[in-house]
Amino acid sequence: MVRETAQGLEIRDRRGMEDNRMDLSKPRGGERRNFIERAIEEDLASADGSMEITTRFPPEPNGFLHLGHAKAICINFGIAATYGGVCNLRFDDTNPSREETRYVEAIKEDIRWLGFDWHERLFFASGYFQQLYDWAEFLINKGKAYVCDLDPDEIRKFRGTFTESGKDSPNRDRGVEENLDLFRRMRAGEFADGTRTLRAKIDMASPHLVLRDPVMYRIMKADHHRTRDEWPIYPMYDWAHGQSDAIEGISHSLCSLEFENHRPLYDWYTENLELESPPRQIEFARLEVTYTLTSKRKLRHLVEEGHVSGWDDPRMPTLKGMRRRGVPPEAICNFCEEVGVAKFRSTIDMVRLENAIRDHLNPRALRRFGVLDPIKVVITNYPEGQQETIEAINNPEDSAAGTRQVTFSRELWIERADFREEAPRKFFRLVPGREVRLRYAYCITCDEVVKDPDSGEVVELRCSYDPQSSGGRTSDGRKVKGIIHWVSAIDSFEAEVRIYDHLFASPRPEEVTEGQDFTTNLNPDSLIVKRARLEAALESASPGERFQFERVGYFTLDEVDSGAAGAVFNRIVALRDSWAKIEKRKK
């Protein structure tokens, strides 16, 4: 709820907090608390019950959310829930040149997909534009802000460096009345873009570069996604961000570590505006993962330069891309929780995310057969025209998942990689003269290899089966080590299967040699498309369902490209396959 006060806008909505508030009089039973939780508990204890925890997630609507945002979402919504508080969703929409309504809607959708809800607590920095403007005039009247005629390049030159003090703007000593007049004329749209700015009057010799008379407002005659052409001037992010927190009554402003250097400026603003109970800012390390990037600017470059198909490309670390790929939102949240909250920068191995995905899917995903690189098998001693149904387990991790019936026939498809004419010692799959077990079915022996006369490529394997080995059991008790999967040629169907790998070949994509950019580290094999043969049961798959193709990986139906032209399945993540790793190293 928003209401007017003598000091401006104030937001209050504490419904249900009393019922959900954490009882701090009881110890948390050995749970390890991170530094944010410890700080909040200290604040609650010192406030003696008068503090209400309010956090916020404040994205800029200029792109799509990525994996790094997921961590911030989990922290802000999670902390609020832990301490019986509330978390606002606020869009810091202060740059109309980059912001669009479609990003607003996409961000809302992604947060809900992760499992969080802001209920009625949806706000926009643009809703505070008038209050921010009034506060700017307040600082002008105090002699703490002035209108500057320097252009952006000149401001940058005057700012100085880490080792050299900055120089005063020629306009720094303008009087209050002149500054008010010029600022109001800026507001009225009298001046051209970029010709004037409003700057805070702090200290051009400060060791903190952010305190060297930062820009508060710039002239930008651009259409805003909410206010349209109402404002020809827009607040800078640093001016709007902290003050928006104060307006909303945020108790704890939880930010990623890059905002630590901006904290002195936020403190200066709140002190000089004489705001009561400003939020406490606490910084945490942003989430960085190997083989990927979490820079919105660089992700936009990948999209605009056509390196990926769009923001929802399943190789992208965007939540849109990960959702389309089939990554469960619970796995992302579990990963963020497992990584934890740290104060210092580090890069997390992608394997930990992949393991979180597998750990979530393994007990839940139904098993199915999918042959990605098929080669035909003809069982010569199986009667022509005969077929039978074989019972297969849906999920060995879940007894309630039951079983299904798969068709067995004279002609089958198996993986090409499951056959070798000549094989190393530990290759326990199909080899001429060697027996293997077909998963849930019979044992077969390869008797003959048929090749294309022109290319020499193997096109068919002629095998015999042991009729007494149903279910893999042999009548004489012999042991057959190799087990391979298969599909029947009778009712399996052809589908496109997309095998996704890391988007970048380097674990640290931003590390490049001089003269190159990060795109030189793109992985040329990040997407491999195959024409696969899939078990008949997969014809009824729906977007959002996730399956384990036995011995291959976890897959889902692509919700964008599947349709009348046929099914498209995306690989979510591979299985832990030590043999595949050996083969990859040999190449």
C-alpha positions in Angstrom: 0.0 0.0 0.0 1.3 3.5 -0.9 0.3 6.6 1.0 1.4 10.3 0.9 3.2 11.6 4.0 4.7 15.0 4.7 8.1 13.6 3.6 6.7 12.1 0.4 5.7 8.6 -0.6 5.7 5.9 2.0 4.9 2.2 1.4 3.6 -0.1 4.1 2.1 -3.6 3.9 2.8 -5.9 6.8 -0.2 -8.2 6.5 0.5 -11.6 8.0 4.0 -10.8 9.3 3.0 -11.5 12.9 1.9 -15.0 12.0 5.1 -15.8 10.0 7.8 -14.0 12.1 10.6 -16.3 13.2 10.9 -16.8 16.9 14.5 -15.6 17.6 14.2 -16.7 21.3 14.8 -20.3 20.1 18.1 -21.5 18.8 18.2 -22.6 15.1 19.1 -26.2 16.0 22.6 -26.3 14.6 21.8 -24.7 11.3 24.7 -22.8 9.9 23.8 -19.2 9.4 25.5 -17.1 6.8 26.8 -13.6 7.4 23.6 -12.0 6.1 21.5 -13.9 8.5 23.8 -13.2 11.4 23.7 -9.4 10.6 19.9 -9.5 10.4 19.5 -11.3 13.6 21.8 -8.8 15.3 19.6 -6.0 14.0 16.4 -7.7 15.1 17.9 -8.2 18.6 19.0 -4.6 18.9 15.6 -3.4 17.6 13.9 -5.2 20.4 11.0 -6.4 18.3 10.3 -3.1 16.5 12.0 -4.1 13.2 10.1 -5.7 10.3 12.3 -7.4 7.7 11.6 -6.1 4.2 13.9 -7.0 1.3 13.5 -6.4 -2.4 14.6 -7.8 -5.8 15.3 -4.8 -8.1 16.0 -5.8 -11.7 16.4 -3.4 -14.5 13.9 -4.2 -17.3 16.5 -4.1 -20.1 17.0 -7.8 -20.7 16.2 -11.3 -19.5 17.1 -12.7 -16.1 20.1 -15.1 -16.0 21.5 -17.6 -13.6 23.2 -14.9 -11.5 19.8 -13.2 -10.9 18.5 -16.6 -9.7 20.9 -16.4 -6.7 19.8 -12.8 -5.9 16.1 -13.9 -6.1 16.7 -16.9 -3.8 18.5 -14.7 -1.3 16.1 -11.8 -1.1 12.9 -13.8 -1.2 14.4 -16.5 1.0 15.7 -14.1 3.7 12.3 -12.4 3.9 10.5 -15.8 4.3 13.0 -17.0 6.9 12.4 -13.9 9.2 8.6 -13.6 8.6 9.1 -10.5 6.4 8.1 -9.5 2.9 10.1 -9.1 -0.4 9.2 -6.4 -3.0 9.6 -6.8 -6.7 10.7 -3.4 -7.9 11.8 -2.6 -11.4 14.5 0.1 -11.5 13.4 1.5 -14.8 15.4 4.7 -15.1 16.9 4.2 -18.6 14.1 4.3 -21.3 16.5 3.7 -24.1 17.0 0.1 -23.1 13.8 -0.8 -21.2 10.7 -2.5 -22.6 7.5 -3.8 -21.2 8.3 -7.3 -22.6 11.2 -7.5 -20.3 9.0 -6.6 -17.3 6.6 -9.4 -18.2 9.4 -11.9 -18.8 11.0 -11.1 -15.5 7.8 -11.6 -13.6 7.2 -14.9 -15.4 10.7 -16.1 -14.5 10.4 -15.3 -10.8 7.1 -17.1 -10.6 8.7 -20.1 -12.5 11.4 -20.2 -9.8 8.7 -20.6 -7.2 8.5 -17.1 -5.7 5.7 -14.6 -5.5 5.7 -10.9 -4.5 1.9 -11.0 -4.2 0.7 -7.3 -4.4 4.1 -5.8 -3.7 5.0 -4.8 -7.3 6.7 -1.4 -7.7 8.6 0.7 -10.2 11.2 3.3 -9.7 9.3 5.3 -12.3 6.5 5.5 -9.8 8.8 7.6 -7.6 10.0 10.1 -10.3 8.2 13.0 -8.8 9.4 12.3 -5.3 13.0 11.9 -6.6 12.7 15.2 -8.5 11.4 16.9 -5.3 14.3 15.5 -3.3 16.7 16.8 -6.0 15.4 20.3 -5.6 15.8 19.8 -1.8 19.5 19.2 -2.3 19.8 22.2 -4.6 18.3 24.4 -2.0 20.8 23.0 0.5 23.7 23.9 -1.8 24.4 20.2 -2.3 23.6 19.9 -6.0 24.2 22.0 -9.1 23.5 22.0 -12.9 26.6 21.2 -14.9 27.2 22.1 -18.6 30.1 19.7 -19.2 29.4 16.9 -21.7 29.9 13.2 -20.6 33.5 13.1 -22.0 34.4 16.3 -20.1 32.9 15.0 -16.9 34.9 11.8 -17.3 38.2 13.8 -17.8 37.4 16.1 -14.9 36.8 13.2 -12.5 40.5 12.2 -12.2 41.8 8.8 -11.5 42.5 6.5 -8.5 45.8 8.3 -7.9 44.9 11.9 -9.0 42.2 14.1 -7.7 39.5 15.4 -9.9 38.9 19.0 -11.0 35.9 21.2 -10.2 33.4 21.8 -12.9 33.3 25.4 -14.1 29.7 25.4 -13.0 30.2 24.1 -9.5 29.8 27.4 -7.8 26.5 28.4 -9.4 24.1 29.9 -7.0 21.0 28.1 -5.7 18.5 30.2 -7.6 20.3 29.7 -10.9 20.6 26.0 -10.3 16.9 25.8 -9.5 16.0 27.7 -12.6 18.1 25.6 -14.9 16.9 22.4 -13.4 13.3 23.3 -13.8 14.0 24.3 -17.4 15.6 20.9 -17.8 12.4 19.4 -16.5 10.4 21.5 -18.9 12.3 20.0 -21.8 13.9 23.3 -22.8 17.4 21.9 -23.5 18.7 19.3 -25.9 19.8 15.8 -24.9 23.2 15.6 -23.2 23.6 19.3 -22.9 23.2 19.6 -19.1 23.2 17.3 -16.0 22.4 17.7 -12.4 25.3 16.7 -10.2 25.6 16.2 -6.4 28.1 18.6 -4.9 30.3 16.4 -2.7 34.1 16.3 -3.1 36.2 16.2 -6.3 39.2 15.1 -4.2 37.5 12.2 -2.5 39.3 8.8 -2.6 36.0 7.3 -3.6 35.5 8.1 -7.3 31.7 7.7 -6.8 31.7 10.7 -4.5 33.4 13.1 -7.1 30.2 15.0 -7.9 28.2 12.2 -9.4 25.5 12.8 -12.0 22.0 12.6 -10.6 20.0 13.5 -13.7 20.6 13.6 -17.4 18.5 15.0 -20.3 17.0 12.1 -22.3 14.0 12.8 -24.5 13.0 9.2 -24.9 9.7 7.3 -24.6 9.5 5.5 -21.3 7.6 2.2 -21.2 5.4 3.5 -18.4 5.6 7.3 -18.2 5.9 7.7 -22.0 7.0 11.3 -22.8 6.1 12.8 -19.4 9.7 13.2 -18.4 12.5 14.6 -20.5 15.0 14.1 -17.7 15.7 10.8 -16.0 17.4 10.0 -12.7 20.7 8.0 -12.7 20.5 4.5 -11.3 22.6 5.5 -8.2 20.3 8.3 -7.4 17.1 6.4 -7.8 18.1 3.0 -6.4 18.9 3.8 -2.8 16.1 6.3 -2.5 13.6 3.8 -3.9 14.7 1.5 -1.1 14.1 4.2 1.4 10.6 5.0 0.0 9.6 1.4 0.3 10.8 1.0 3.8 13.4 -1.6 2.9 15.1 -2.8 6.1 18.0 -4.6 4.4 19.2 -3.9 0.9 20.9 -7.1 -0.2 23.1 -6.4 -3.2 25.8 -8.2 -5.2 29.4 -7.3 -4.4 29.9 -4.7 -7.2 27.6 -2.3 -5.3 29.9 -2.2 -2.3 31.9 0.7 -3.9 28.6 2.6 -4.3 27.6 2.3 -0.7 29.4 5.6 0.4 27.3 7.4 -2.2 24.0 5.8 -1.1 24.9 6.8 2.5 25.7 10.4 1.5 22.3 10.7 -0.3 20.2 9.4 2.6 22.2 11.4 5.2 21.8 14.7 3.2 18.1 14.0 2.5 17.7 13.6 6.2 15.8 10.3 5.8 14.9 8.4 8.8 15.7 4.7 9.1 17.6 4.2 5.8 18.1 0.6 4.7 21.2 -1.3 5.7 23.1 -2.4 2.6 24.8 -5.8 2.8 26.8 -7.2 -0.2 27.3 -10.8 -1.3 29.4 -12.3 -4.1 27.5 -12.7 -7.3 27.1 -16.1 -8.9 29.8 -16.9 -11.5 29.9 -20.3 -13.1 32.5 -21.9 -15.4 31.9 -22.1 -19.1 29.3 -19.3 -19.0 28.8 -15.6 -18.7 26.4 -13.6 -16.5 26.9 -10.2 -18.1 23.7 -8.9 -19.5 25.6 -6.7 -22.0 27.6 -9.7 -23.3 24.5 -11.9 -23.5 22.8 -9.2 -25.5 25.8 -9.2 -27.8 25.4 -12.9 -28.4 21.8 -12.5 -29.3 22.2 -9.4 -31.5 25.2 -10.8 -33.4 23.4 -14.1 -34.1 25.7 -16.4 -32.1 22.6 -17.9 -30.5 19.0 -18.1 -31.7 17.7 -15.7 -29.0 17.4 -15.0 -25.3 15.7 -18.4 -24.9 18.3 -20.4 -26.7 18.8 -23.5 -24.5 22.5 -22.9 -24.4 22.1 -19.5 -22.8 22.4 -19.1 -19.0 19.2 -17.0 -19.0 16.3 -18.5 -17.0 14.3 -18.4 -20.3 17.0 -20.5 -22.0 17.3 -22.9 -19.0 13.6 -23.3 -18.8 13.3 -24.2 -22.5 16.2 -26.6 -22.2 14.2 -28.4 -19.5 16.2 -27.5 -16.4 13.8 -27.8 -13.3 13.5 -24.6 -11.3 13.9 -26.6 -8.1 17.3 -27.7 -9.3 18.4 -24.1 -9.8 17.2 -23.1 -6.3 18.9 -26.2 -4.8 22.1 -25.3 -6.6 21.9 -21.7 -5.2 21.3 -23.0 -1.7 24.2 -25.5 -2.0 26.6 -22.9 -3.3 25.7 -20.7 -0.3 26.2 -17.0 0.4 29.8 -15.8 0.3 31.4 -12.4 0.7 34.3 -13.0 -1.6 34.3 -13.6 -5.4 34.7 -17.1 -6.7 33.7 -19.1 -9.8 31.6 -22.2 -9.3 32.3 -25.3 -11.4 29.5 -26.0 -13.9 29.6 -29.6 -12.7 27.9 -28.6 -9.5 25.0 -27.2 -11.3 24.8 -30.3 -13.6 24.9 -32.5 -10.5 22.0 -30.5 -8.9 20.0 -31.0 -12.1 20.7 -34.8 -12.1 20.0 -35.1 -8.4 16.6 -33.6 -8.9 15.7 -35.5 -12.1 17.0 -38.9 -11.2 14.2 -39.9 -8.7 11.5 -38.2 -10.8 12.1 -38.6 -14.5 10.4 -41.5 -16.3 12.8 -43.8 -18.2 12.5 -44.2 -21.9 14.5 -45.6 -24.8 16.0 -43.3 -27.3 18.6 -44.3 -29.9 20.4 -41.1 -31.0 22.6 -42.5 -33.7 20.8 -45.5 -35.0 22.1 -48.6 -36.7 19.7 -51.4 -37.7 19.8 -54.8 -36.2 18.0 -57.8 -37.8 17.5 -60.8 -35.5 17.7 -63.6 -38.1 16.3 -66.4 -36.0 13.3 -64.3 -34.7 10.2 -65.2 -36.7 9.2 -62.7 -39.4 6.0 -60.8 -38.7 6.1 -61.7 -35.0 6.2 -59.1 -32.2 5.8 -59.2 -28.5 5.6 -56.8 -25.6 8.3 -56.5 -23.0 7.7 -55.0 -19.5 10.1 -52.1 -18.7 10.5 -50.2 -15.5 9.5 -46.5 -15.6 11.8 -45.4 -12.8 13.9 -47.7 -10.6 14.1 -44.9 -8.0 10.3 -44.7 -7.7 8.4 -47.9 -7.2 5.1 -46.0 -7.6 6.0 -45.1 -11.2 5.2 -48.6 -12.2 6.1 -50.2 -15.5 5.3 -49.9 -19.3 5.1 -52.2 -22.3 7.6 -51.8 -25.1 7.5 -53.6 -28.4 10.1 -56.2 -29.4 10.4 -57.4 -33.0 12.7 -58.9 -35.5 14.1 -55.5 -36.6 15.5 -53.1 -34.0 17.6 -50.0 -33.8 20.6 -49.7 -31.5 23.2 -47.0 -30.9 26.0 -47.0 -33.5 28.5 -46.4 -30.6 27.4 -49.7 -29.0 29.0 -51.7 -31.8 32.6 -52.1 -32.8 34.2 -54.4 -35.3 37.3 -54.2 -33.3 37.1 -53.2 -29.7 39.4 -52.5 -26.8 39.6 -54.9 -23.9 37.0 -53.1 -21.6 34.5 -52.6 -24.4 31.5 -54.8 -23.2 29.1 -53.9 -25.9 28.3 -55.5 -29.3 31.3 -57.0 -31.2 31.2 -59.7 -33.9 30.9 -63.1 -32.2 30.2 -61.5 -28.8 26.9 -61.6 -26.9 25.2 -58.7 -25.2 21.9 -58.2 -23.4 19.2 -56.0 -24.7 17.8 -54.0 -21.8 14.7 -55.9 -20.4 14.7 -58.3 -23.4 16.9 -61.0 -24.8 20.6 -61.7 -25.3 21.8 -61.4 -28.9 25.1 -62.3 -30.7 26.4 -60.4 -33.7 26.9 -62.9 -36.5 27.3 -60.7 -39.6 28.2 -57.1 -40.4 26.6 -55.6 -43.6 28.4 -52.6 -45.1 27.6 -50.1 -47.8 29.6 -51.2 -50.9 30.5 -47.7 -51.8 31.4 -46.0 -48.5 32.3 -49.1 -46.4 30.0 -47.8 -43.6 28.3 -50.4 -41.5 24.6 -50.2 -42.3 23.2 -53.3 -40.7 24.0 -56.0 -38.1 22.6 -59.4 -38.5 22.3 -61.1 -35.1 20.8 -64.2 -33.5 19.0 -64.2 -30.1 18.7 -66.8 -27.3 14.9 -67.4 -26.9 15.6 -68.7 -23.4 17.2 -65.4 -22.2 14.0 -63.4 -21.7 14.6 -60.5 -19.3 18.4 -61.0 -19.7 18.3 -64.4 -17.8 20.2 -67.2 -19.5 19.1 -70.9 -19.2 22.6 -72.1 -18.6 23.6 -69.4 -16.1 26.2 -67.8 -18.3 27.1 -64.2 -17.5 26.7 -61.6 -20.2 28.3 -58.3 -19.1 27.2 -55.9 -21.7 23.7 -54.3 -21.6 22.6 -52.0 -24.4 19.3 -50.1 -25.1 17.2 -50.4 -28.2 13.9 -49.6 -29.9 11.8 -51.6 -32.2 11.7 -50.7 -35.9 7.9 -51.4 -35.9 6.6 -48.6 -33.6 9.6 -46.3 -32.8 9.4 -42.9 -34.5 12.0 -40.5 -35.9 12.6 -37.2 -34.1 15.1 -34.4 -34.0 17.3 -34.5 -30.9 19.4 -31.6 -29.9 22.5 -32.4 -27.9 23.6 -29.2 -26.0 27.0 -28.7 -24.5 28.7 -25.7 -22.9 28.2 -22.5 -24.9 31.9 -21.7 -24.4 34.8 -24.1 -24.9 36.8 -22.3 -22.2 35.9 -22.5 -18.5 36.6 -18.7 -18.3 35.2 -17.3 -21.5 36.3 -13.7 -20.7 39.9 -14.6 -20.7 41.2 -13.9 -24.2 44.4 -12.9 -25.9 44.9 -9.3 -26.9 42.9 -8.3 -30.0 40.2 -10.9 -29.4 36.8 -10.8 -27.6 35.0 -13.4 -25.6 33.2 -14.8 -28.7 36.5 -16.4 -29.8 35.9 -18.9 -26.9 32.5 -20.0 -28.3 32.2 -23.8 -28.4 31.6 -24.9 -32.1 30.1 -28.2 -30.7 27.7 -26.5 -28.3 24.8 -27.8 -30.4 24.7 -31.1 -32.3 21.5 -32.1 -34.0 20.7 -35.8 -34.5 17.9 -37.7 -36.2 17.0 -40.2 -33.5 14.7 -43.2 -33.2 12.6 -42.9 -30.0 10.4 -45.3 -28.1 6.7 -45.0 -29.1 5.6 -43.8 -25.6 7.5 -40.6 -26.2 5.0 -39.6 -29.0 2.6 -38.4 -26.3 5.2 -36.4 -24.5 4.2 -32.8 -23.5 6.4 -29.7 -23.0 7.5 -29.6 -19.4 7.8 -33.4 -19.0 11.3 -34.6 -18.4 12.6 -38.1 -19.3 15.7 -40.0 -18.9 16.7 -41.7 -22.1 18.4 -44.7 -20.6 22.2 -44.6 -20.9 22.0 -41.3 -22.8 20.8 -38.4 -20.6 17.8 -36.4 -19.5 15.6 -34.8 -22.2 12.5 -32.8 -22.7 10.3 -31.8 -25.6 11.2 -28.4 -27.0 8.2 -26.2 -26.5 9.0 -23.8 -29.3 10.1 -25.9 -32.3 8.0 -29.1 -31.7 4.8 -29.1 -33.8 3.2 -30.5 -36.9 6.6 -30.9 -38.6 7.6 -33.3 -35.9 9.0 -33.6 -32.3 12.1 -32.0 -31.2 13.8 -33.1 -27.9 16.4 -31.1 -26.0 19.0 -32.7 -23.9 18.9 -31.2 -20.4 22.0 -32.7 -19.1 24.1 -35.9 -19.8 24.4 -38.8 -17.5 27.5 -39.4 -15.5 29.2 -41.6 -18.2 32.8 -42.5 -17.5 33.2 -44.3 -20.8 32.0 -41.2 -22.8 34.6 -39.2 -21.0 37.3 -41.7 -21.9 36.3 -41.5 -25.6 36.2 -37.7 -25.6 39.8 -37.5 -24.2 41.0 -39.9 -26.9 39.7 -37.6 -29.6 
